Amino acid sequence: MIRTMKNSGVLAQQAAGKHPVKLTALLYLKEALLKERYEDCAEIVSVAKEFGAVDQEISHLLEDPRRTPG
């Protein structure tokens, strides 16, 4: 008997809301914020939103306590 696997690749990730471009954009946003490259943030946020990022995910990165001056 041959068993078939369900979509465990990219389609399954997209169905779970984890689009690879969205995740990459959120990582780039985090990096830009930590490096204080604020001029890049608007474009990165628009790409992340285009691929399914919600406002809560973006605000979580914007409110990162590591960016707060001590």
C-alpha positions in Angstrom: 0.0 0.0 0.0 1.3 3.4 -1.0 0.7 6.2 1.5 0.4 9.8 0.2 1.4 12.8 2.2 -0.9 15.8 2.6 0.4 19.2 1.6 3.2 19.6 4.0 5.2 22.1 2.0 4.6 25.7 1.1 0.9 25.4 0.6 0.5 24.1 4.2 2.5 27.0 5.5 0.4 29.5 3.5 -2.7 27.9 4.8 -1.5 28.4 8.4 -0.8 32.1 7.7 2.9 31.7 7.5 3.7 33.1 4.1 7.5 33.0 3.5 7.6 36.6 2.1 5.6 37.8 5.1 8.0 36.2 7.5 11.0 37.5 5.7 9.6 41.0 5.6 8.9 40.9 9.4 12.5 39.7 10.0 13.8 42.6 7.8 11.6 45.0 9.7 13.0 43.7 13.0 16.6 44.1 11.7 15.9 47.6 10.3 14.5 48.7 13.7 17.4 47.3 15.6 19.9 49.0 13.3 17.9 52.2 13.4 17.3 52.3 9.7 13.9 53.8 10.0 13.8 55.1 6.4 13.4 51.5 5.2 10.6 50.6 7.6 7.6 52.0 5.7 8.4 49.9 2.5 9.1 46.8 4.6 5.8 47.2 6.4 3.8 47.6 3.2 5.4 44.4 1.8 4.6 42.5 5.0 1.0 43.7 4.9 0.6 42.8 1.2 1.5 39.2 2.1 -0.8 38.9 5.1 0.9 40.5 8.1 -1.6 42.0 10.6 -1.2 45.2 12.6 -0.7 43.3 15.8 2.4 41.5 14.4 3.9 44.8 13.2 3.2 46.6 16.5 4.8 43.8 18.4 8.0 44.5 16.6 7.7 48.2 17.0 7.2 47.8 20.8 10.3 45.6 21.2 11.8 46.4 24.6 15.4 46.0 23.3 15.0 49.2 21.4 14.1 51.2 24.4 17.0 53.3 25.7 18.0 52.2 29.2 
